[in-house]
Amino acid sequence: MNTKVKKLVIEYGIITFATLLLVVGVYFFKFTNNFSFGGVTGIAVVVSKVFGGTAGTITFLINMALLVFGFLFLGKSFGAKTVYVSVLTSVGLSGLEIICPLTAPLTNEPVLELIFAIFLPSLSAAILFNIGASGGGTDIIAMILRKYTSVPIGTALFLVDCFIVAASCFVFDIQTGLFSLTGLLAKSLVIDNVIESINLCKAFMIVCDQPDEICDYICNTMGRSATIYHAEGAFTHADKTIILTVMKRSQAVQLRNFVRINQPDSFITIFNSSEIIGKGFRGLN
């Protein structure tokens, strides 16, 4: 298997896993509690109550309709990943309705179920976003708005979500509406935090007297690189070297321990970076 095919298989494996997380979170925790926040599945919860039918079936119909609009208005720029996620989500929800029909929530704890209804789809969305994939659904509307209008996309989609949440107060009850509003407000925060956690790296600024040993360890043992600055101590006016390097969290403790053991007089500053763009990390595209 060549590198390109292997990369494609891994990428779609991750997309499949993220989509299944979405399906599980929506079907087992969102649909059964009538939580109506978040895009197409939120719309499906309200529509199924008003017009009948199951939320899974309505999600399937809306997603398929949006795919048609996507192909009509976006053409070739309409990504294969978006189609894959939309179809897999729709089929997964419809399949679970047949395989594992539910008529009531899994537990008697709506707050606990709301947490899972928020976290699992948000984790899914963060994973998809992180690898450049789209979750389909209202993302298709966003793509169309971006191409043909100057409407602020985030604002437009948020207003649609707010309208659906408000409708749930009348279609169901105030409690369900408030739970849905909580989910809507919390979802974006969870997505942002998960994305930041996934991409979190550690940046080191090491002030030392003998940089060669540390740089050799960074380059030859850890497989990273570094940038060296020549500096002067403010108090002693002695010559100093500053080593700047970044790496994954899993390597950070390894480097910190090496410096502390081999050059204990060094001064180390370690700080978090939510995104590193460049060779060895995220691509420039």
PAZAPA-4460 file (N, C-alpha, C; in steps of 0.05 Angstrom, whole numbers, plus 32768, in hexadecimal, padded with zeros to 4 digits):
% residues 285
    n_x    n_y    n_z   ca_x   ca_y   ca_z    c_x    c_y    c_z   seq   type   mol
   8011   7FE8   8000   8000   8000   8000   8012   8019   8000     1      M     A
   800F   802A   7FEB   801F   8042   7FEA   8017   8057   7FFF     2      N     A
   8028   806B   8003   8024   807E   8018   800A   808E   8015     3      T     A
   8003   8095   7FFC   7FEB   80A5   7FF7   7FD2   8095   7FFE     4      K     A
   7FD1   807C   7FF6   7FBA   806B   7FFC   7FB8   8066   801A     5      V     A
   7FCF   8061   8027   7FCF   805D   8044   7FC5   8075   8053     6      K     A
   7FCD   808D   804A   7FC5   80A5   8057   7FA7   80A9   8054     7      K     A
   7F9C   80A2   803C   7F80   80A5   8036   7F6F   8091   8047     8      L     A
   7F79   8079   804B   7F6C   8065   805B   7F6B   806E   8078     9      V     A
   7F81   8078   8082   7F82   8081   809E   7F6F   8099   80A2    10      I     A
   7F6F   80AB   808E   7F5E   80C3   8090   7F41   80BB   8091    11      E     A
   7F38   80AA   807F   7F1C   80A2   807F   7F15   8090   8097    12      Y     A
   7F29   8082   80A2   7F25   8073   80BA   7F1E   8086   80D1    13      G     A
   7F2D   809C   80D3   7F28   80B0   80E8   7F0D   80BD   80E4    14      I     A
   7F06   80C3   80CA   7EEC   80D0   80C4   7ED6   80BD   80CC    15      I     A
   7ED9   80A3   80C6   7EC4   808F   80CD   7EC1   808E   80EC    16      T     A
   7ED7   808D   80FA   7ED5   808C   8117   7EC7   80A5   8122    17      F     A
   7ECF   80BC   8118   7EC2   80D5   8122   7EA4   80D6   811B    18      A     A
   7E9D   80CC   8104   7E81   80CC   80FC   7E71   80B9   810E    19      T     A
   7E7C   80A2   8114   7E6E   808F   8126   7E6B   809A   8142    20      L     A
   7E7E   80AA   814B   7E7B   80B8   8165   7E63   80CA   8164    21      L     A
   7E60   80D9   814D   7E4A   80EB   814A   7E30   80DB   814A    22      L     A
   7E2F   80C5   813B   7E16   80B5   813A   7E0E   80AB   8155    23      V     A
   7E21   80A0   8165   7E1B   8096   817F   7E11   80AC   8192    24      V     A
   7E1F   80C3   8192   7E17   80D9   81A3   7DFB   80E4   819C    25      G     A
   7DF5   80E6   8182   7DDC   80F1   817A   7DC5   80DD   817F    26      V     A
   7DC9   80C4   8177   7DB3   80B1   8179   7DAC   80A9   8196    27      Y     A
   7DC0   80A3   81A6   7DBB   8098   81C1   7DB6   80AE   81D6    28      F     A
   7DC0   80C7   81D1   7DBE   80DB   81E5   7DAE   80F4   81DD    29      F     A
   7DAF   80FA   81C3   7DA1   8112   81B9   7D84   810D   81B1    30      K     A
   7D81   80F9   81A0   7D66   80F4   8196   7D53   80EB   81AC    31      F     A
   7D5C   80DA   81BE   7D4A   80CF   81D2   7D41   80E4   81E7    32      T     A
   7D51   80F9   81E9   7D4A   810F   81FD   7D3E   8127   81EF    33      N     A
   7D3B   8126   81D5   7D30   813D   81C5   7D41   8156   81C7    34      N     A
   7D5B   8152   81CB   7D6D   8169   81CB   7D6F   8173   81AE    35      F     A
   7D69   818D   81AA   7D67   8197   818E   7D7B   81AC   8188    36      S     A
   7D94   81A8   8190   7DA9   81BB   8189   7DBC   81AE   8174    37      F     A
   7DC7   81BF   8163   7DDC   81B5   8151   7DD3   81AA   8137    38      G     A
   7DCF   81BC   8124   7DCC   81B5   8108   7DB4   81A3   8100    39      G     A
   7DBA   8191   80ED   7DA5   8180   80E1   7D98   816E   80F6    40      V     A
   7DA7   8162   8107   7D9B   8150   811B   7D89   815F   812E    41      T     A
   7D90   8178   8135   7D7F   8188   8145   7D65   818F   8137    42      G     A
   7D67   8195   811E   7D4F   819B   810E   7D3D   8182   810C    43      I     A
   7D4A   816B   8109   7D3B   8151   8106   7D2B   814B   811F    44      A     A
   7D36   8151   8137   7D28   814C   8150   7D0E   815B   8151    45      V     A
   7D0F   8175   8149   7CF6   8185   814A   7CE3   817D   8134    46      V     A
   7CED   8179   811C   7CDC   8172   8105   7CCE   8158   8109    47      V     A
   7CDC   8144   8115   7CD0   812A   811A   7CB9   812B   812D    48      S     A
   7CBB   813D   8140   7CA6   8141   8154   7C8E   814E   8148    49      K     A
   7C92   8162   8136   7C7C   8171   812A   7C6E   8161   8114    50      V     A
   7C7E   8155   8103   7C72   8148   80EB   7C72   812A   80EC    51      F     A
   7C7E   811E   8101   7C7F   8101   8103   7C98   80F6   80F5    52      G     A
   7C9B   80DC   80F7   7CB3   80D0   80EC   7CC9   80CF   8101    53      G     A
   7CDE   80C1   80FB   7CF4   80BF   810E   7D09   80D4   8108    54      T     A
   7D18   80DC   811D   7D2D   80F0   8119   7D43   80E6   8107    55      A     A
   7D49   80CC   8108   7D5D   80C1   80F7   7D56   80C2   80D9    56      G     A
   7D3C   80BC   80D4   7D32   80BD   80B8   7D33   80DA   80AD    57      T     A
   7D2A   80ED   80BE   7D2A   8109   80B6   7D46   8113   80B2    58      I     A
   7D58   810B   80C3   7D75   8113   80BF   7D7F   8108   80A4    59      T     A
   7D78   80F0   809E   7D80   80E4   8084   7D75   80F4   806D    60      F     A
   7D5B   80FC   806E   7D4F   810B   8058   7D5B   8126   8055    61      L     A
   7D5F   8134   806C   7D6B   814F   806A   7D87   814E   8060    62      I     A
   7D97   813B   806A   7DB3   8139   8060   7DB4   8133   8042    63      N     A
   7DA3   8121   8039   7DA3   811B   801C   7D9B   8133   800C    64      M     A
   7D87   8142   8015   7D7F   815B   8007   7D96   816F   8007    65      A     A
   7DA4   8172   801D   7DBA   8184   801E   7DD1   817C   800C    66      L     A
   7DD5   8162   800A   7DEA   8158   7FF7   7DE3   815F   7FDA    67      L     A
   7DC9   815D   7FD3   7DC1   8165   7FB8   7DC6   8182   7FB4    68      V     A
   7DBF   8193   7FC7   7DC4   81B0   7FC5   7DE2   81B5   7FC3    69      F     A
   7DF1   81A6   7FD2   7E0E   81A9   7FD1   7E19   81A4   7FB6    70      G     A
   7E11   818F   7FA9   7E1A   8188   7F8F   7E11   819D   7F7A    71      F     A
   7DF9   81A7   7F7E   7DEE   81BB   7F6B   7DFD   81D6   7F6D    72      L     A
   7E02   81DF   7F86   7E0E   81F9   7F89   7E2C   81FA   7F8C    73      F     A
   7E38   81E4   7F94   7E55   81E3   7F99   7E64   81D3   7F85    74      L     A
   7E57   81C1   7F77   7E65   81B1   7F63   7E7C   81A1   7F6E    75      G     A
   7E93   81A2   7F5F   7EAA   8192   7F67   7EB7   819B   7F81    76      K     A
   7EB1   81B3   7F89   7EBD   81BD   7FA2   7EAF   81B0   7FBB    77      S     A
   7E9A   81A2   7FB5   7E8C   8194   7FCA   7E9B   817A   7FD1    78      F     A
   7EA8   817A   7FE8   7EBB   8165   7FEE   7EB0   8149   7FF2    79      G     A
   7EC0   8135   7FEB   7EB8   8119   7FEE   7EB6   8112   800C    80      A     A
   7EC6   811F   801D   7EC4   8119   8039   7EA9   8122   8045    81      K     A
   7E9F   8138   803B   7E85   8142   8044   7E6F   812E   803C    82      T     A
   7E70   8125   8024   7E5C   8111   801B   7E5E   80F8   802C    83      V     A
   7E76   80EE   8030   7E7A   80D6   8040   7E6F   80D8   805C    84      Y     A
   7E75   80EE   8069   7E6B   80F3   8085   7E4D   80F5   8085    85      V     A
   7E42   8104   8072   7E24   8107   8072   7E16   80ED   806E    86      S     A
   7E20   80DD   805B   7E13   80C3   8055   7E16   80B0   806C    87      V     A
   7E2F   80AE   8077   7E34   809C   808D   7E23   80A4   80A6    88      L     A
   7E21   80BE   80AC   7E11   80C7   80C2   7DF3   80BF   80BE    89      T     A
   7DE9   80C4   80A7   7DCD   80BF   80A1   7DC7   80A1   80A2    90      S     A
   7DD8   8091   8096   7DD4   8074   8096   7DD8   8069   80B2    91      V     A
   7DEB   8073   80C1   7DF0   806A   80DC   7DD8   806F   80EE    92      G     A
   7DCD   8087   80ED   7DB6   808D   80FE   7D9D   807C   80F6    93      L     A
   7D99   807A   80DC   7D82   8069   80D3   7D86   804C   80DA    94      S     A
   7D9F   8043   80D8   7DA5   8027   80DF   7DA1   8021   80FD    95      G     A
   7DA9   8034   810E   7DA5   8030   812B   7D87   802F   8132    96      L     A
   7D77   803E   8124   7D5A   803E   8129   7D4F   8022   8124    97      E     A
   7D5B   8013   8111   7D51   7FF8   810B   7D5E   7FE4   811E    98      I     A
   7D78   7FE7   8122   7D87   7FD3   8132   7D81   7FD6   8150    99      I     A
   7D80   7FEF   8159   7D7D   7FF4   8176   7D68   800A   817B   100      C     A
   7D4F   8004   8177   7D3A   8018   817A   7D38   8021   8197   101      P     A
   7D36   803B   819B   7D33   8046   81B6   7D1A   8057   81B8   102      L     A
   7D0B   8054   81CD   7CF3   8064   81D1   7CF5   8076   81E9   103      T     A
   7D0B   8074   81F8   7D0F   8084   8210   7D2D   8088   8214   104      A     A
   7D35   809C   8224   7D51   80A0   822A   7D5E   8088   8237   105      P     A
   7D78   8086   8235   7D87   8070   8241   7D86   8071   8260   106      L     A
   7D86   8089   826B   7D86   808C   8288   7D70   80A0   8291   107      T     A
   7D6F   80A4   82AB   7D5C   80B8   82B5   7D6B   80D2   82BD   108      N     A
   7D83   80D5   82B2   7D93   80ED   82B8   7D97   80FD   829F   109      E     A
   7D85   8111   829A   7D88   8121   8281   7DA1   8131   8280   110      P     A
   7DAC   813A   8297   7DC5   814A   8296   7DDC   8139   828D   111      V     A
   7DDD   8120   8297   7DF2   810D   828F   7DF0   8108   8271   112      L     A
   7DD8   8104   8267   7DD4   80FE   824B   7DDA   8117   823A   113      E     A
   7DD5   812F   8244   7DDB   8147   8236   7DFA   8149   8232   114      L     A
   7E09   8142   8247   7E26   8143   8245   7E30   8131   822E   115      I     A
   7E25   8119   822C   7E2E   8107   8216   7E23   8111   81FB   116      F     A
   7E0B   811D   81FB   7E00   8128   81E2   7E10   813F   81D8   117      A     A
   7E1E   814D   81EA   7E2F   8164   81E2   7E4B   8159   81DB   118      I     A
   7E56   8149   81ED   7E73   8142   81EA   7E78   8130   81D2   119      F     A
   7E69   811B   81CE   7E6F   8109   81B8   7E6D   8116   819C   120      L     A
   7E58   8124   8195   7E57   8132   817C   7E6C   8148   817A   121      P     A
   7E72   8156   8190   7E87   816B   8190   7EA2   815F   818B   122      S     A
   7EA8   8148   8198   7EC1   813A   8193   7EC3   8132   8176   123      L     A
   7EAD   8128   816B   7EAC   8120   814F   7EB2   8138   813D   124      S     A
   7EA5   814F   8142   7EA8   8167   8131   7EC5   8171   8133   125      A     A
   7ED1   816F   814B   7EEC   8179   814E   7F00   8167   813E   126      A     A
   7EFC   814D   813F   7F0D   813B   8130   7F0B   8140   8112   127      I     A
   7EF2   8143   8109   7EED   8147   80EC   7EFA   8162   80E3   128      L     A
   7EF5   8177   80F3   7F00   8191   80ED   7F1F   8190   80EC   129      F     A
   7F2B   8181   80FF   7F48   8180   8101   7F55   8174   80E9   130      N     A
   7F47   8162   80DB   7F53   8155   80C4   7F48   8161   80AA   131      I     A
   7F39   8177   80AC   7F30   8185   8095   7F17   8179   8088   132      G     A
   7F07   816A   8098   7EEE   815F   808E   7ED6   816F   8098   133      A     A
   7EC0   816B   808A   7EA7   8179   8092   7E93   8165   809C   134      S     A
   7E83   816D   80AF   7E6F   815B   80BA   7E55   815A   80A9   135      G     A
   7E55   8168   8093   7E3D   8168   8082   7E27   8179   808F   136      G     A
   7E0E   8172   8089   7DF8   8180   8096   7DF8   819E   8091   137      G     A
   7DF7   81AE   80A6   7DF7   81CB   80A3   7E12   81D5   809A   138      T     A
   7E27   81C5   809B   7E40   81CE   808F   7E3D   81D2   8071   139      D     A
   7E2B   81C3   8065   7E27   81C7   8048   7E1A   81E2   8043   140      I     A
   7E07   81EA   8054   7DFB   8205   8052   7E11   821A   8055   141      I     A
   7E23   8216   8068   7E39   8229   806C   7E4A   822C   8053   142      A     A
   7E50   8215   8046   7E60   8216   802D   7E52   8226   8017   143      M     A
   7E38   8222   8015   7E29   8231   8001   7E28   824F   8007   144      I     A
   7E23   8255   8020   7E22   8271   8028   7E3D   827F   8024   145      L     A
   7E53   8270   802A   7E6E   827B   8026   7E74   8281   8009   146      R     A
   7E69   8270   7FF7   7E6F   8273   7FDB   7E5E   8289   7FCE   147      K     A
   7E45   828C   7FD6   7E33   829D   7FC7   7E2A   82B6   7FD5   148      Y     A
   7E30   82B9   7FEF   7E26   82D0   7FFE   7E3D   82DB   8010   149      T     A
   7E37   82F2   801B   7E4A   82FE   802F   7E3E   82FC   804B   150      S     A
   7E2A   82EB   804E   7E1E   82E7   8068   7E32   82DB   807C   151      V     A
   7E34   82E6   8094   7E46   82D9   80A8   7E3C   82BD   80AE   152      P     A
   7E4C   82A9   80A6   7E43   828D   80A8   7E3D   8284   80C4   153      I     A
   7E50   828B   80D6   7E4D   8282   80F2   7E34   828E   80FE   154      G     A
   7E2F   82A7   80F8   7E17   82B4   8103   7DFD   82A8   80F8   155      T     A
   7DFD   82A2   80DE   7DE5   8297   80D1   7DDF   827B   80DD   156      A     A
   7DF3   826A   80DF   7DEF   824F   80EA   7DE7   8250   8107   157      L     A
   7DF3   8263   8116   7DEB   8265   8133   7DCE   826E   8136   158      F     A
   7DC5   8280   8125   7DAA   8289   8126   7D96   8273   811F   159      L     A
   7D9E   8262   810C   7D8D   824B   8105   7D8B   8238   811D   160      V     A
   7DA2   8233   812A   7DA2   8221   8141   7D91   822D   8158   161      D     A
   7D93   8248   815C   7D83   8255   8171   7D65   8252   816B   162      C     A
   7D5E   8254   8151   7D42   8251   814A   7D38   8235   8150   163      F     A
   7D48   8221   814A   7D40   8206   8150   7D3E   8201   816E   164      I     A
   7D50   820C   817D   7D4F   8209   819A   7D36   8216   81A5   165      V     A
   7D30   822F   819B   7D17   823C   81A3   7CFE   822C   819C   166      A     A
   7CFE   8220   8185   7CE7   8210   817C   7CE3   81F8   818F   167      A     A
   7CF9   81ED   8199   7CF7   81D5   81AA   7CE9   81DC   81C4   168      S     A
   7CEA   81F5   81CD   7CDC   81FD   81E5   7CBE   81FA   81E2   169      C     A
   7CB4   81FF   81C9   7C98   81FE   81C4   7C8F   81E2   81BB   170      F     A
   7CA1   81D4   81AC   7C9A   81B9   81A3   7C9B   81A5   81BA   171      V     A
   7CAF   81A8   81CB   7CB2   8196   81E2   7CAA   81A4   81FC   172      F     A
   7CBD   81AE   820B   7CB8   81BD   8223   7CD0   81CF   8229   173      D     A
   7CCC   81E0   823D   7CE1   81F3   8245   7CFB   81E5   824D   174      I     A
   7CF8   81CF   825C   7D10   81C1   8266   7D20   81B6   824F   175      Q     A
   7D13   81AA   823B   7D21   81A0   8223   7D2E   81B7   8214   176      T     A
   7D20   81CE   8212   7D2B   81E5   8205   7D44   81F0   8212   177      G     A
   7D43   81F1   822D   7D5A   81FA   823C   7D72   81E7   823A   178      L     A
   7D6C   81CD   823B   7D82   81BA   8236   7D8E   81BE   821B   179      F     A
   7D7D   81C2   8207   7D87   81C6   81EB   7D98   81DF   81E9   180      S     A
   7D8F   81F5   81F7   7D9E   820E   81F7   7DB9   820A   8204   181      L     A
   7DBA   81FB   821A   7DD3   81F5   8227   7DE6   81E6   8215   182      T     A
   7DDA   81D2   8207   7DEA   81C3   81F4   7DF6   81D4   81DD   183      G     A
   7DE5   81E6   81D3   7DEE   81F8   81BD   7E05   820A   81C6   184      L     A
   7E03   8215   81DE   7E18   8227   81E8   7E31   8218   81EF   185      L     A
   7E2E   81FF   81F9   7E46   81F0   8202   7E54   81E3   81EB   186      A     A
   7E46   81DD   81D5   7E52   81CD   81C0   7E6A   81DB   81B4   187      K     A
   7E68   81F4   81AE   7E7F   8202   81A1   7E97   8203   81B4   188      S     A
   7E92   8206   81CE   7EA8   8207   81E1   7EB6   81EC   81E2   189      L     A
   7EA7   81D6   81E2   7EB2   81BC   81E3   7EC3   81B6   81CA   190      V     A
   7EB8   81BE   81B2   7EC6   81B9   8199   7EE1   81C8   8199   191      I     A
   7EE1   81E2   81A2   7EF9   81F2   81A2   7F0E   81E5   81B5   192      D     A
   7F05   81DC   81CC   7F18   81D1   81E0   7F23   81B6   81D6   193      N     A
   7F12   81A6   81C9   7F1C   818C   81BF   7F30   8190   81A9   194      V     A
   7F2B   81A3   8197   7F3D   81A9   8181   7F58   81B2   818C   195      I     A
   7F57   81C4   81A0   7F6F   81CF   81AC   7F7F   81B8   81BA   196      E     A
   7F70   81A6   81C7   7F7D   8190   81D5   7F8B   817D   81C1   197      S     A
   7F7D   8178   81AA   7F89   8166   8196   7FA3   8171   818B   198      I     A
   7FA3   818C   8186   7FBA   8198   8179   7FCF   81A3   818C   199      N     A
   7FCA   819F   81A6   7FDB   81AC   81BA   7FF8   81A1   81B8   200      L     A
   800B   81B4   81B6   8027   81AD   81B6   8035   81BD   81CC   201      C     A
   804E   81B6   81D1   805E   81C3   81E5   8075   81D2   81D7   202      K     A
   8078   81EB   81DE   808E   81FB   81D4   80A2   8200   81EB   203      A     A
   80BC   81FB   81E5   80D1   81FE   81F9   80E3   8216   81F2   204      F     A
   80EA   8226   8206   80FE   823A   8203   8113   8234   8219   205      M     A
   812A   822A   8211   813E   8220   8223   8156   8233   8222   206      I     A
   815D   8240   8239   8174   8251   823B   818A   8241   8248   207      V     A
   81A0   823D   823A   81B6   822C   8243   81D1   8236   823B   208      C     A
   81E6   8228   8246   8201   822F   823F   820D   821D   822A   209      D     A
   8203   8204   822A   820F   81F0   8217   81F8   81E4   8206   210      Q     A
   81F2   81F0   81F0   81DB   81E8   81E0   81DF   81CF   81D0   211      P     A
   81F8   81C8   81CA   81FD   81B2   81B7   81F0   8197   81C1   212      D     A
   81F3   8192   81DB   81E9   8179   81E6   81CB   8177   81E4   213      E     A
   81BE   818E   81EA   81A0   818F   81E9   8197   818D   81CC   214      I     A
   81A3   819C   81BA   819B   819B   819E   819F   8180   8192   215      C     A
   81B5   8173   8199   81BA   8158   818F   81A4   8145   8198   216      D     A
   819B   8148   81B1   8186   8136   81BB   816B   813C   81AD   217      Y     A
   8166   8156   81A9   814D   815D   819B   814C   8153   817F   218      I     A
   8162   8156   8170   8163   814F   8154   8166   8131   814F   219      C     A
   8178   8124   815D   817F   8109   8157   816F   80F4   8167   220      N     A
   8167   80FB   817F   8158   80E8   818F   813A   80EC   818D   221      T     A
   8132   8105   818D   8115   810B   818C   810A   8110   8170   222      M     A
   811C   8113   815D   8113   8117   8141   8106   8132   813C   223      G     A
   810C   8146   814C   8102   8161   8149   8119   8173   8141   224      R     A
   8113   818D   813E   8128   81A0   8138   8125   81B7   814B   225      S     A
   8136   81CB   8149   8136   81E1   815C   8142   81FA   814E   226      A     A
   813D   8210   815A   8149   8229   8151   815A   8234   8168   227      T     A
   8172   823E   8162   8185   8247   8176   8188   8266   8174   228      I     A
   8186   8273   818B   818B   8290   818C   81A3   8295   819F   229      Y     A
   81B4   82A7   8198   81CA   82AF   81AA   81C1   82C7   81BA   230      H     A
   81C5   82C6   81D4   81BB   82DB   81E6   81D0   82E2   81FB   231      A     A
   81C9   82F5   820C   81DA   82FE   8221   81CB   8301   823B   232      E     A
   81D6   82F6   8250   81C8   82F7   826A   81C7   8314   8274   233      G     A
   81B0   831D   827E   81AC   8339   8286   81BC   833F   829F   234      A     A
   81BF   832C   82B1   81CD   8332   82CB   81EB   832D   82C8   235      F     A
   81F3   8316   82BE   820F   830F   82BC   821D   8318   82A2   236      T     A
   820C   831E   828E   8216   8325   8273   8225   830D   8266   237      H     A
   8220   82F5   8270   822D   82DD   8265   821F   82D5   824B   238      A     A
   822E   82C9   8239   8222   82BF   8220   820F   82A7   8226   239      D     A
   81F7   82A8   821B   81E4   8293   821E   81D9   828A   8203   240      K     A
   81CE   8273   8202   81C1   8269   81EA   81A4   8262   81F1   241      T     A
   8192   826B   81DF   8175   8265   81E3   816E   8251   81CD   242      I     A
   8163   823A   81D6   8159   8226   81C3   813B   8227   81C3   243      I     A
   8130   822A   81AB   8113   822A   81A8   810A   8211   8198   244      L     A
   80F9   8201   81A3   80EF   81E9   8195   80D3   81E3   819D   245      T     A
   80C4   81D5   818C   80A9   81CD   8191   80A6   81AF   818C   246      V     A
   8093   81A3   819A   8090   8186   8198   8075   817E   81A3   247      M     A
   806D   8165   819D   8055   815A   81A8   8056   8157   81C6   248      K     A
   803F   8156   81D3   803F   8154   81F0   804D   813B   81FA   249      R     A
   804B   8125   81EA   8057   810C   81F3   8075   810D   81F5   250      S     A
   8081   8121   81E7   809F   8124   81E8   80A8   8139   81FC   251      Q     A
   8095   8149   8205   809D   8160   8216   80AA   8158   8230   252      A     A
   809F   8144   823D   80AA   813B   8257   80C6   812F   8252   253      V     A
   80C9   8121   823C   80E3   8115   8235   80F9   812A   8233   254      Q     A
   80F3   8140   8225   8107   8155   8222   810C   8164   823C   255      L     A
   80F7   8169   824A   80FA   8178   8264   810C   8168   8277   256      R     A
   8107   814E   8279   8117   813E   828B   8135   813C   8282   257      N     A
   8139   813B   8268   8154   813A   825D   8164   8153   8265   258      F     A
   8158   816A   8261   8165   8183   8267   816A   8186   8285   259      V     A
   8157   817F   8295   815A   8181   82B2   8170   816F   82BD   260      R     A
   8173   8158   82B1   8188   8145   82BA   81A3   814D   82B0   261      I     A
   81A5   8154   8297   81BF   8158   828A   81CA   8175   828C   262      N     A
   81B7   8188   828D   81BF   81A4   8290   81AD   81B2   82A4   263      Q     A
   81B0   81AB   82BE   819D   81B6   82D2   819E   81D4   82D6   264      P     A
   81B3   81E1   82CC   81B4   81FF   82CF   81A5   820D   82B9   265      D     A
   819A   81FE   82A6   818B   820A   8290   8171   8215   829A   266      S     A
   8167   822A   828C   814D   8236   8293   8139   822E   827D   267      F     A
   8124   8220   8285   8111   8215   8271   80F6   8223   8274   268      I     A
   80EB   822D   825E   80D0   8237   825D   80C0   8224   824B   269      T     A
   80A9   821A   8255   8099   8208   8245   807D   8214   8243   270      I     A
   8072   8217   822B   8057   8222   8228   8048   8213   8213   271      F     A
   802D   8214   8216   801C   8206   8204   8018   8215   81EA   272      N     A
   8015   8206   81D4   800D   8212   81BA   7FF8   8201   81AE   273      S     A
   7FE1   820D   81A9   7FCA   81FE   819F   7FCD   81F6   8181   274      S     A
   7FE0   8203   8173   7FE3   81FC   8157   7FFF   8202   814E   275      E     A
   800C   81EF   8142   8026   81F3   8136   8024   81EC   8118   276      I     A
   802C   81FF   8107   802A   81FB   80EA   8046   81FA   80DF   277      I     A
   804D   81E5   80D1   8067   81E3   80C5   806F   81C5   80C3   278      G     A
   8086   81C1   80B8   8090   81A6   80B3   8091   8196   80CD   279      K     A
   8086   817E   80CD   8085   816D   80E4   806C   8171   80F5   280      G     A
   805D   8185   80EF   8044   818A   80FD   802D   818D   80E9   281      F     A
   801D   81A2   80EA   8007   81A5   80D7   8012   81B2   80BE   282      R     A
   8005   81AB   80A7   800E   81B5   808D   8006   81D3   808B   283      G     A
   8014   81E0   8079   800F   81FC   8074   7FF5   8201   8067   284      L     A
   7FE8   81EC   805B   7FCF   81EF   804E   7FB8   81EC   8061   285      N     A
***
